[in-house]
Amino acid sequence: MKEPDDVKKVLLIDHIEGQCRAIVGFKDGDPRAAYMCGEPVYQKPGKKQSSWCAYHHAQMHATEQNRVSAHVPETPPAISIVRNP
């Protein structure tokens, strides 16, 4: 999956429904003037429309998977117990 084209980025105030809402930068470094990705959003058949394009949607879910797997405790190694009669 290729990274979105910066040519399609839009300012938050110019953003319309159906464009990716991932923040990709700020105009003149001003956090009040955020640039959104602007690519068409990802939509899985039978599911609600996403707020992100396929690229950012995949990144978001990969980050969630990494966060979940980081919190899963490792299984300690097995210890064999030998009993003497």
C-alpha positions as CSV (number, residue, x, y, z in Angstrom):
1,M,0.0,0.0,0.0
2,K,1.5,3.3,-1.0
3,E,1.6,6.5,1.0
4,P,-1.1,9.1,0.2
5,D,-0.3,11.9,-2.3
6,D,0.4,15.2,-0.5
7,V,-1.2,17.1,-3.4
8,K,-4.7,16.0,-2.1
9,K,-4.2,17.4,1.4
10,V,-6.7,19.9,2.5
11,L,-7.0,22.4,5.3
12,L,-9.4,21.4,8.1
13,I,-11.7,24.3,7.2
14,D,-11.9,23.1,3.6
15,H,-12.4,19.5,4.5
16,I,-15.6,17.8,3.1
17,E,-17.3,14.5,3.9
18,G,-15.6,11.4,2.3
19,Q,-12.0,12.7,2.7
20,C,-9.5,11.2,5.0
21,R,-9.3,13.0,8.3
22,A,-5.7,12.0,9.2
23,I,-3.7,15.1,10.2
24,V,-0.6,15.3,8.0
25,G,0.8,18.7,8.9
26,F,0.1,22.3,9.9
27,K,0.0,25.4,7.8
28,D,3.0,27.6,8.8
29,G,3.4,25.4,11.9
30,D,0.1,26.8,13.4
31,P,-1.8,24.0,15.2
32,R,-5.1,25.8,14.5
33,A,-4.6,25.3,10.7
34,A,-4.3,21.5,10.4
35,Y,-3.9,19.8,7.0
36,M,-5.9,16.6,6.6
37,C,-4.9,13.8,4.2
38,G,-7.8,14.4,1.8
39,E,-7.7,11.0,0.1
40,P,-11.0,9.2,-0.4
41,V,-12.0,7.3,2.8
42,Y,-11.9,3.5,3.2
43,Q,-15.2,1.6,3.4
44,K,-15.5,-2.1,4.0
45,P,-18.6,-3.7,2.5
46,G,-21.4,-3.8,5.1
47,K,-19.6,-1.6,7.6
48,K,-19.9,2.1,8.5
49,Q,-17.7,4.5,6.5
50,S,-14.3,5.1,8.0
51,S,-12.8,8.5,8.7
52,W,-9.5,7.5,7.2
53,C,-8.2,6.4,3.7
54,A,-7.0,2.8,3.3
55,Y,-3.4,3.8,4.1
56,H,-4.1,5.6,7.4
57,H,-6.8,3.0,8.3
58,A,-4.2,0.2,8.0
59,Q,-1.7,2.3,10.0
60,M,-4.2,2.9,12.8
61,H,-5.1,-0.8,13.1
62,A,-1.5,-1.9,13.0
63,T,-0.7,0.5,15.9
64,E,-3.7,-0.9,17.9
65,Q,-2.5,-4.4,17.3
66,N,1.0,-3.5,18.5
67,R,-0.4,-1.8,21.6
68,V,-2.6,-4.8,22.4
69,S,0.2,-7.4,21.9
70,A,2.6,-5.3,24.0
71,H,0.2,-5.6,27.0
72,V,-0.2,-9.4,26.7
73,P,2.0,-10.9,29.4
74,E,4.5,-13.5,28.3
75,T,3.9,-17.0,29.4
76,P,6.6,-18.1,31.8
77,P,8.6,-21.2,30.8
78,A,7.3,-24.5,32.0
79,I,8.9,-25.9,35.2
80,S,9.1,-29.7,35.6
81,I,8.6,-31.0,39.0
82,V,10.3,-34.3,39.9
83,R,9.1,-36.0,43.1
84,N,11.2,-38.6,44.9
85,P,9.2,-41.5,46.3
